[in-house]
Amino acid sequence: MRILRTESSRNWGGQEERLLAESEWLVRKGHSVAVACDPESALLKHAKAFPVTCFPVRMRMSLDFLSIISLANIVRKWKPDVIHTTSPKDSWLCFALHAFGIPVVRSRNTSLPARMSATRSFIYRHGCRRVIPTAGFIADVLRIQSKVPADRIDVIGVGVDTAVFHPGVDATAFRKEFEISSEAPLFGVVAMLRREKGQMTFLHAALEILKTHPEYRFVMVGQGTGKSNIEQKLKDEIQAAFPNGNTPIILTGFRQDIP
């Protein structure tokens, strides 16, 4: 198959990383994959190292005539068998292609609000042939709130590459970098720093645990993005709890060595 993946986000996170991991897997299985994304996105920079065709398409708004024309030209020249959209903007931009009979499917990798707006429900119900959420509870919201028929929803969870993530990975260098004893129990959370990811809850739990287990250590791996100020709030609370420094709760920032 020839599969065109679209992503309007300019950020780099799990959703974008999953898109490239899936694309690489599809290529290994004999399919051809192209990625259409914003020319200023982190995804475009990362995609150049993968065996995929890259199409820079500016995706500023959900309804952008020039962007729709660009995507239509890609479809005309590259002739994909299916378009797989990911985020709200690119899903709306591909609505016209879907209306003209091009097969479009859409992923949903994050949770949805319990109450869906009419426009958001519309694009899920009428903007694609199938929806691919990563979890059953997301499928439930799509089915109940957006009225997407159950037979058009396919739940596919996030996979793990066991050649990369396995118990034998050596953590010695990481502990040494942050001066964490090999004997200290270490807890971590790996995610983009955003309110819905729960790092603030993780911090408050850590502060409670440290009252009775001061030898424990905690790390939050990731960086803030967009308009979120959660990163600064985390730093402020950690500073207030440990004004003299030497904190047992560490913000590592963005890391490439996740395993």
C-alpha positions in Angstrom: 0.0 0.0 0.0 0.9 3.7 -0.4 0.1 5.4 2.9 0.2 9.2 3.4 0.6 10.2 7.1 -0.3 13.7 8.0 0.5 15.7 11.2 0.0 19.4 11.8 1.7 19.6 15.2 5.0 21.5 15.3 6.1 19.9 18.6 8.0 16.7 19.2 6.4 14.2 21.6 5.1 10.6 21.8 2.5 11.1 19.2 5.0 12.3 16.6 7.6 9.6 17.6 4.9 6.9 17.3 4.0 8.2 13.8 7.6 7.6 12.6 8.0 4.3 14.4 4.8 3.0 12.8 6.0 4.4 9.4 9.3 2.6 9.7 7.5 -0.7 10.6 5.2 -0.3 7.6 8.2 0.2 5.3 9.8 -2.9 6.7 6.6 -4.8 5.8 6.9 -3.6 2.2 4.6 -0.6 2.2 5.4 2.9 0.9 5.0 5.7 3.4 5.0 9.5 2.9 4.7 12.1 5.7 3.1 15.5 5.2 3.8 17.9 8.0 4.5 21.6 8.7 7.9 22.8 7.3 8.7 24.3 10.7 7.8 21.2 12.7 10.2 19.0 14.7 8.6 16.0 12.9 10.0 17.1 9.5 13.6 17.3 11.0 13.3 13.8 12.5 11.5 12.3 9.5 14.5 12.9 7.3 16.4 10.1 9.1 13.6 7.6 8.3 12.9 5.7 5.1 9.8 7.9 4.2 9.0 10.5 1.6 8.6 14.0 3.2 6.2 16.6 2.0 6.4 20.0 3.8 2.9 21.5 4.0 2.2 24.7 6.0 -0.8 23.9 8.3 -1.6 27.1 10.0 -5.4 26.7 10.4 -8.0 24.0 10.2 -9.6 25.6 7.2 -6.8 26.9 5.0 -7.4 26.9 1.2 -3.8 26.9 0.3 -3.0 24.0 2.6 -5.9 22.0 1.1 -4.6 22.7 -2.4 -1.1 21.5 -1.4 -2.4 18.3 0.1 -4.6 17.7 -3.0 -1.5 18.1 -5.2 0.4 15.6 -3.1 -2.5 13.1 -3.5 -2.6 13.8 -7.3 1.1 13.2 -7.8 1.9 10.5 -5.1 -1.4 8.7 -5.4 -1.8 7.2 -1.9 -4.2 4.3 -1.2 -5.1 5.8 2.1 -4.5 9.0 4.1 -3.9 8.6 7.8 -4.4 11.9 9.8 -3.3 12.5 13.3 -4.2 16.0 14.7 -7.2 18.3 14.5 -5.8 20.7 11.9 -4.6 18.1 9.4 -7.8 16.1 9.9 -9.9 19.2 9.0 -7.6 19.9 6.0 -8.1 16.4 4.7 -11.9 16.7 5.1 -12.3 17.9 1.5 -10.2 14.9 0.2 -12.5 12.6 2.2 -15.5 14.3 0.7 -14.2 13.6 -2.8 -13.8 9.9 -2.0 -10.2 9.6 -1.0 -9.9 7.0 1.9 -9.1 8.8 5.1 -8.6 7.3 8.5 -7.8 9.2 11.7 -5.8 8.4 14.9 -6.6 9.6 18.3 -3.6 9.2 20.7 -4.7 11.3 23.7 -7.8 11.5 25.9 -10.9 13.4 24.8 -13.1 15.7 26.9 -16.2 14.1 28.4 -18.3 16.7 26.6 -17.5 17.1 22.9 -18.2 20.2 20.9 -20.4 19.9 17.8 -17.5 20.8 15.5 -15.2 18.2 17.1 -17.8 15.5 17.0 -18.6 16.4 13.3 -15.0 15.8 12.1 -14.8 12.4 13.9 -18.2 11.4 12.6 -18.1 12.7 9.0 -14.4 13.5 8.3 -13.0 10.0 7.9 -13.9 6.4 7.2 -12.5 5.0 10.4 -11.1 6.2 13.7 -8.2 4.6 15.5 -8.0 5.5 19.2 -5.2 4.1 21.4 -7.5 3.0 24.2 -11.0 1.7 24.9 -12.0 4.7 27.0 -11.3 7.0 24.1 -13.4 4.8 21.9 -16.2 5.1 24.4 -16.2 8.9 24.2 -16.2 8.8 20.4 -19.1 6.3 20.4 -21.2 8.0 23.1 -20.4 11.7 22.7 -19.6 12.0 19.0 -22.0 9.2 17.9 -19.3 7.5 15.8 -20.6 4.1 15.0 -18.8 1.3 16.9 -18.1 -0.6 13.7 -16.0 2.4 12.4 -13.7 2.4 15.5 -10.6 0.3 15.8 -8.7 0.4 19.1 -4.9 -0.1 18.6 -2.8 0.5 21.6 0.7 1.9 21.6 3.3 -0.8 21.0 6.7 -1.2 22.7 9.9 -2.2 20.8 11.4 -4.9 23.1 14.6 -4.7 21.2 15.0 -1.2 22.6 13.2 -1.4 25.9 14.2 -4.4 28.0 15.3 -5.2 31.6 19.0 -5.5 30.6 19.4 -1.8 29.9 22.2 -0.4 32.1 21.1 2.6 34.2 24.5 3.2 35.8 25.4 6.2 33.7 22.1 7.9 34.3 22.3 7.5 38.1 25.9 8.8 38.1 25.0 11.8 36.0 22.5 12.9 38.6 24.4 11.7 41.7 21.8 9.1 42.6 23.1 6.2 44.7 22.7 2.7 43.2 21.0 1.8 46.4 18.4 4.5 46.3 14.9 3.5 45.1 14.3 5.7 42.0 10.9 6.6 40.6 10.4 8.4 37.3 7.8 9.7 34.8 8.7 10.2 31.1 6.3 12.5 29.3 6.0 16.0 27.7 5.5 18.4 30.6 1.8 19.2 30.3 -0.9 19.4 32.9 -2.9 16.4 31.7 0.3 14.2 31.9 0.1 14.3 35.7 3.6 15.6 36.6 2.1 17.9 39.3 0.4 14.9 40.9 3.7 13.0 40.7 5.5 15.9 42.5 2.9 16.1 45.3 3.1 12.3 45.8 6.9 12.5 45.9 6.8 15.3 48.5 4.5 13.1 50.7 6.7 10.0 50.3 9.9 11.9 51.2 8.5 12.8 54.6 9.0 9.2 55.7 11.5 8.0 53.1 14.1 10.8 52.5 16.4 8.3 50.8 14.1 7.9 47.8 14.7 9.8 44.5 12.4 11.0 41.8 13.0 12.2 38.2 10.7 13.8 35.7 12.0 13.4 32.1 10.6 15.8 29.4 10.2 19.4 28.6 7.3 21.9 28.4 5.7 22.8 25.1 3.4 25.4 23.6 1.7 27.8 26.1 1.9 25.4 29.0 3.5 26.9 32.1 3.6 23.6 34.1 7.4 23.4 33.8 7.9 26.7 35.7 5.3 25.7 38.3 7.1 22.4 39.0 10.4 24.3 39.4 8.8 26.8 41.7 7.3 24.1 44.0 10.6 22.1 44.1 12.5 25.3 44.9 10.0 26.1 47.7 10.3 22.6 49.2 14.1 22.5 48.9 15.4 26.2 49.1 18.9 25.1 49.8 19.2 23.0 46.7 20.3 19.3 46.7 16.8 18.3 45.8 15.8 14.6 45.6 13.3 15.6 42.9 15.0 16.2 39.5 13.7 17.7 36.3 16.0 16.3 33.6 14.7 18.2 30.6 14.4 16.5 27.2 16.4 13.3 26.8 17.2 11.0 23.9 18.3 8.1 26.0 14.8 7.1 27.2 15.6 3.3 27.6 
